[in-house]
Amino acid sequence: MTDAWMLDELAHAGPEHLDDAFIAGYDRKQGYPDADEDLAEFEAHGLGPDSRVVDLGAGTGQFAIPAARRFGHVTAVDVSPAMVAALNERAARAGLANLDCVTAGFLSYTHDGPPADGVHTRNALHQIPDFWKAIALQRIADVLKPGGVLRLEDLIYDFQPGEAREVFTDWFAGAATNPADGYTAADFAEHIRTEFSTFRWLLEPMLTAAGFEIAEVSFWGRLYGGYTCVKAP
Ligand SMILES: C[S@@+](CC[C@H](N)C(=O)[O-])C[C@H]1O[C@@H](n2cnc3c(N)ncnc32)[C@H](O)[C@@H]1O
């Protein structure tokens, strides 16, 4: 997209995601989350060995690589050229011929070929402001076939504005102390200040407006949500 009003997604990608040193330590800091639960969610909604899945904001491939071992074809999309380079190397080492890596963002990715059966996005949608989230969710719906499945996980605020100080104080208290091992209180504060996690009660109407039905939702604490959504047939 070249319109002058379009968001510069790379400028909002988070400078650390463009930095080779951060990317090299990313998996350790992230803590190696198990992709099985997400894969099972897709399978519970009918995806299988012939399915086509797109992972948006794929990072180092923590979901895309296990997904390519389970599903027919995976397109891993990330706006950071450095992330995509790291992911390409990893995909080549894994010998996965059915995994394509694409440098593009939520707002610039163009989907070729048949509509996708599933879209996954974890810890990435918060990089863009709410107006753009709504546009991104509509674009995700357009990538999916009718009945297709969106699995979305992110830092999402499940509280009212007046509760922010109390919730964030608890969050900081449980943070990592070594930045190599996890996200520190300073990382969390920077996230709140400079990134665009939104309230649950704003996100859910955006999902509905994009034509999704929320099939499953779970929250961990009042800060992290996982959604399985189905595009209206
Ligand atoms: C915190 S990482 C999450 C990576 C991966 N999904 C995971 O869960 O491990 C956020 C990723 O989103 C990417 N990103 C940031 N803004 C983006 C955008 N507008 N479109 C696509 N990817 C974006 C970053 O480059 C980074 O790789």
Ligand as a Chemical Component Dictionary entry (heavy atoms), coordinates in Angstrom:
data_LIG
# 
_chem_comp.id                   LIG 
_chem_comp.type                 NON-POLYMER 
_chem_comp.pdbx_formal_charge   0 
_chem_comp.three_letter_code    LIG 
# 
loop_
_chem_comp_atom.comp_id 
_chem_comp_atom.atom_id 
_chem_comp_atom.alt_atom_id 
_chem_comp_atom.type_symbol 
_chem_comp_atom.charge 
_chem_comp_atom.model_Cartn_x 
_chem_comp_atom.model_Cartn_y 
_chem_comp_atom.model_Cartn_z 
_chem_comp_atom.pdbx_ordinal 
LIG C1  C1  C 0  6.875 -10.225 20.141 1  
LIG S1  S1  S 1  7.182 -10.794 18.529 2  
LIG C2  C2  C 0  6.104 -12.220 18.418 3  
LIG C3  C3  C 0  6.624 -13.241 17.442 4  
LIG C4  C4  C 0  5.856 -14.555 17.394 5  
LIG N1  N1  N 0  4.501 -14.374 16.921 6  
LIG C5  C5  C 0  5.866 -15.236 18.732 7  
LIG O1  O1  O 0  4.810 -15.340 19.371 8  
LIG O2  O2  O -1 6.951 -15.677 19.164 9  
LIG C6  C6  C 0  6.331 -9.615  17.505 10 
LIG C7  C7  C 0  6.619 -9.820  16.047 11 
LIG O3  O3  O 0  5.699 -9.024  15.289 12 
LIG C8  C8  C 0  6.397 -8.448  14.230 13 
LIG N2  N2  N 0  5.637 -7.269  13.801 14 
LIG C9  C9  C 0  5.615 -6.046  14.367 15 
LIG N3  N3  N 0  4.761 -5.246  13.713 16 
LIG C10 C10 C 0  4.229 -5.982  12.705 17 
LIG C11 C11 C 0  3.301 -5.714  11.678 18 
LIG N4  N4  N 0  2.721 -4.508  11.553 19 
LIG N5  N5  N 0  2.979 -6.695  10.830 20 
LIG C12 C12 C 0  3.558 -7.920  10.948 21 
LIG N6  N6  N 0  4.469 -8.228  11.878 22 
LIG C13 C13 C 0  4.792 -7.279  12.762 23 
LIG C14 C14 C 0  7.775 -8.154  14.784 24 
LIG O4  O4  O 0  8.740 -7.968  13.780 25 
LIG C15 C15 C 0  8.005 -9.387  15.637 26 
LIG O5  O5  O 0  8.621 -10.412 14.898 27 
# 
loop_
_chem_comp_bond.comp_id 
_chem_comp_bond.atom_id_1 
_chem_comp_bond.atom_id_2 
_chem_comp_bond.value_order 
_chem_comp_bond.pdbx_ordinal 
LIG C1  S1  SING 1  
LIG S1  C2  SING 2  
LIG S1  C6  SING 3  
LIG C2  C3  SING 4  
LIG C3  C4  SING 5  
LIG C4  N1  SING 6  
LIG C4  C5  SING 7  
LIG C5  O1  DOUB 8  
LIG C5  O2  SING 9  
LIG C6  C7  SING 10 
LIG C7  O3  SING 11 
LIG C7  C15 SING 12 
LIG O3  C8  SING 13 
LIG C8  N2  SING 14 
LIG C8  C14 SING 15 
LIG N2  C9  SING 16 
LIG N2  C13 SING 17 
LIG C9  N3  DOUB 18 
LIG N3  C10 SING 19 
LIG C10 C11 SING 20 
LIG C10 C13 DOUB 21 
LIG C11 N4  SING 22 
LIG C11 N5  DOUB 23 
LIG N5  C12 SING 24 
LIG C12 N6  DOUB 25 
LIG N6  C13 SING 26 
LIG C14 O4  SING 27 
LIG C14 C15 SING 28 
LIG C15 O5  SING 29 
# 
